[in-house]
Amino acid sequence: MSKIKRKFDLDEKLQVLREGESHGVEVTCRKYQIARSLFYNWKNKFDRQGTDGLAPRYYKVDPAIKVLEKENERLRKIISKQALELQVKEELLKKTKLHYQ
């Protein structure tokens, strides 16, 4: 059996749960080609939270945080560039001091 990630919307999950109650979990899981653990996961979420528990949840990043992350990355690049320039200048100063001594 190939592992293809499928997405079930809310109505499909509710239909699977209803069929599981009426026709049995094994038959329903075989019909929809889902694991029993997935069926029971959906059932537990539905029992605890109702239809809200079965609704897909997406991680949403606050736009202000994204702006700050971009600004941090820009500043990190500037600092690393300046640190590299300082290191090169220090090495040049050391060489010129050694050369004049």
C-alpha positions in Angstrom: 0.0 0.0 0.0 1.5 3.3 -1.1 1.8 6.1 1.4 0.0 9.0 -0.2 -0.9 11.9 2.1 -4.6 12.6 1.6 -6.5 15.5 3.1 -10.1 14.9 4.3 -12.4 17.9 4.7 -14.8 18.2 7.6 -17.7 16.6 5.8 -15.6 13.6 4.7 -14.4 13.0 8.3 -18.0 13.2 9.6 -19.1 10.7 6.9 -16.3 8.3 7.9 -17.2 8.6 11.6 -20.9 7.9 10.8 -20.1 4.9 8.7 -17.8 3.6 11.4 -20.6 3.8 13.9 -23.1 2.0 11.6 -21.0 -0.4 9.6 -18.1 -1.0 11.9 -14.7 0.5 12.2 -12.8 -2.3 10.4 -15.0 -2.2 7.3 -15.0 1.6 7.2 -11.3 1.9 7.6 -10.7 -0.6 4.8 -13.2 1.2 2.5 -11.5 4.6 2.9 -8.0 3.1 3.2 -7.3 4.8 6.5 -5.6 3.4 9.7 -7.8 2.6 12.7 -5.6 4.9 14.7 -6.6 7.8 12.4 -10.3 6.9 12.8 -10.0 6.8 16.6 -8.0 10.0 16.5 -10.8 11.7 14.6 -13.4 10.1 16.9 -11.7 11.3 20.1 -11.3 14.9 18.7 -15.0 14.9 17.7 -16.1 13.5 21.1 -14.0 16.2 23.0 -14.5 19.3 20.8 -17.3 18.5 18.3 -16.9 19.6 14.7 -14.3 22.2 15.7 -12.0 19.3 16.7 -12.1 17.9 13.2 -11.6 21.2 11.4 -8.1 21.7 9.9 -5.8 23.9 11.9 -3.1 25.8 10.1 -0.2 27.5 11.8 -0.4 31.2 11.1 2.6 33.5 11.6 1.8 37.0 12.8 2.9 39.4 10.0 4.6 41.7 12.5 6.8 38.7 13.6 7.7 38.1 10.0 8.8 41.7 9.5 10.9 41.5 12.7 12.5 38.2 11.5 13.5 39.8 8.2 14.9 42.9 9.9 16.9 40.6 12.3 18.3 38.7 9.4 19.3 41.9 7.6 21.0 43.3 10.7 22.8 40.0 11.3 24.3 40.2 7.8 25.4 43.8 8.4 27.0 42.9 11.7 28.8 39.8 10.2 30.1 42.0 7.3 31.4 44.6 9.7 33.0 42.0 12.0 34.8 40.6 8.9 36.0 44.0 7.9 37.3 44.7 11.4 39.1 41.4 11.5 40.8 42.1 8.1 41.8 45.6 9.3 43.3 44.3 12.5 45.4 41.7 10.6 46.6 44.5 8.3 47.6 46.6 11.3 49.5 43.7 12.9 51.4 43.2 9.6 52.3 46.9 9.2 53.5 47.0 12.9 55.6 44.0 12.3 57.0 45.4 9.1 58.0 48.7 10.8 59.7 47.1 13.8 
